[in-house]
Amino acid sequence: MQDTLSLPGQYQDADEDMKLRDDDKDWLQNEIASQIEASVDEFRPHGWRRIAHWSREWGISGALITAFIALLAVTLGALYQSFAHVKEETEFRTQTIDHFKELDRDLLAIQTLLSSAQPTK
């Protein structure tokens, strides 16, 4: 029972006994960093898998941006079309109104001629 109570003190003493020089600390940190980098690098895709991974990661974003640009283009096209039709429709109405006025004058002249050509009773 006393052995388990004295263990923490023993570990503290062991830690103080194993001091490292600064060169050894740097070497150890560099070695740990290189091992971690090598382990992580195994999980990174290489070659065609890297391209497939990139397309999966950015494909959705690219599709959303493309869809937004397409909708914007359709909207601008529809606005242009509607504004162009307003001009054409205004010209058409003006010409049509002028044509109908001319037809009304012609019909009135024809009615006048017909009424003057018929003998009155």
C-alpha positions as CSV (number, residue, x, y, z in Angstrom):
1,M,0.0,0.0,0.0
2,Q,2.8,2.3,0.7
3,D,4.4,1.5,-2.6
4,T,1.4,2.9,-4.5
5,L,1.5,6.1,-2.4
6,S,5.2,6.7,-3.1
7,L,5.0,6.2,-6.9
8,P,4.2,9.8,-7.8
9,G,7.3,10.9,-6.0
10,Q,9.4,8.3,-7.9
11,Y,8.1,9.5,-11.2
12,Q,9.0,13.1,-10.4
13,D,12.5,12.1,-9.5
14,A,12.8,10.0,-12.7
15,D,11.8,13.0,-14.7
16,E,14.4,15.2,-13.2
17,D,17.1,12.6,-13.8
18,M,16.4,12.5,-17.6
19,K,17.2,16.0,-18.6
20,L,18.0,16.5,-22.3
21,R,20.4,18.9,-23.9
22,D,18.9,21.6,-26.2
23,D,20.4,19.9,-29.3
24,D,18.7,16.6,-28.3
25,K,15.4,18.4,-27.6
26,D,15.5,20.0,-31.1
27,W,16.4,16.7,-32.7
28,L,13.6,15.0,-30.9
29,Q,11.0,17.6,-31.9
30,N,12.2,17.5,-35.5
31,E,12.0,13.7,-35.5
32,I,8.5,13.7,-34.0
33,A,7.3,16.4,-36.5
34,S,8.7,14.4,-39.4
35,Q,7.1,11.2,-38.2
36,I,3.8,13.0,-37.8
37,E,4.1,14.5,-41.2
38,A,4.9,11.1,-42.8
39,S,1.9,9.5,-41.0
40,V,-0.5,12.3,-42.1
41,D,0.9,12.2,-45.6
42,E,-0.3,8.6,-46.0
43,F,-3.9,9.8,-45.6
44,R,-3.5,12.6,-48.2
45,P,-4.6,11.5,-51.7
46,H,-2.0,11.3,-54.5
47,G,-2.2,11.3,-58.3
48,W,-5.6,10.8,-59.8
49,R,-7.1,10.4,-56.3
50,R,-6.0,13.9,-55.5
51,I,-7.8,15.2,-58.6
52,A,-10.9,13.2,-57.7
53,H,-10.7,14.5,-54.2
54,W,-10.3,18.1,-55.3
55,S,-13.3,17.8,-57.7
56,R,-15.5,16.3,-54.9
57,E,-14.5,19.1,-52.6
58,W,-14.9,22.0,-55.0
59,G,-17.5,20.5,-57.4
60,I,-20.5,21.5,-55.4
61,S,-19.2,25.0,-54.9
62,G,-18.5,25.3,-58.6
63,A,-21.9,24.0,-59.5
64,L,-23.6,26.5,-57.1
65,I,-21.6,29.4,-58.6
66,T,-22.4,28.2,-62.1
67,A,-26.1,27.9,-61.3
68,F,-26.1,31.4,-59.9
69,I,-24.4,32.8,-63.0
70,A,-26.8,30.9,-65.2
71,L,-29.9,32.2,-63.4
72,L,-28.5,35.7,-63.5
73,A,-27.9,35.4,-67.2
74,V,-31.5,34.1,-67.8
75,T,-32.9,37.0,-65.7
76,L,-30.9,39.6,-67.6
77,G,-31.9,38.0,-70.9
78,A,-35.6,38.1,-69.9
79,L,-35.3,41.8,-68.8
80,Y,-33.7,42.7,-72.1
81,Q,-36.3,40.8,-74.1
82,S,-39.2,42.5,-72.2
83,F,-37.7,46.0,-72.6
84,A,-37.1,45.3,-76.3
85,H,-40.7,44.2,-76.7
86,V,-42.0,47.3,-75.0
87,K,-40.4,49.4,-77.7
88,E,-41.7,47.2,-80.5
89,E,-45.2,47.0,-79.0
90,T,-45.4,50.8,-78.7
91,E,-44.5,51.2,-82.3
92,F,-47.0,48.5,-83.3
93,R,-49.8,50.2,-81.3
94,T,-49.0,53.6,-82.8
95,Q,-49.1,52.2,-86.3
96,T,-52.2,50.2,-85.7
97,I,-54.1,53.2,-84.2
98,D,-53.1,55.4,-87.2
99,H,-54.2,52.6,-89.5
100,F,-57.6,52.3,-87.8
101,K,-58.1,56.0,-87.9
102,E,-57.5,55.9,-91.6
103,L,-59.9,53.0,-92.0
104,D,-62.6,54.9,-90.0
105,R,-62.2,57.9,-92.3
106,D,-62.5,55.7,-95.3
107,L,-65.6,54.0,-94.0
108,L,-67.1,57.4,-93.1
109,A,-66.4,58.6,-96.6
110,I,-67.9,55.4,-98.1
111,Q,-71.0,55.8,-95.9
112,T,-71.4,59.4,-97.0
113,L,-71.1,58.4,-100.6
114,L,-73.7,55.6,-100.2
115,S,-76.1,57.8,-98.4
116,S,-75.9,60.5,-101.0
117,A,-76.2,58.0,-103.9
118,Q,-79.4,56.4,-102.6
119,P,-82.5,58.1,-103.5
120,T,-84.5,59.4,-100.5
121,K,-88.1,58.2,-100.2
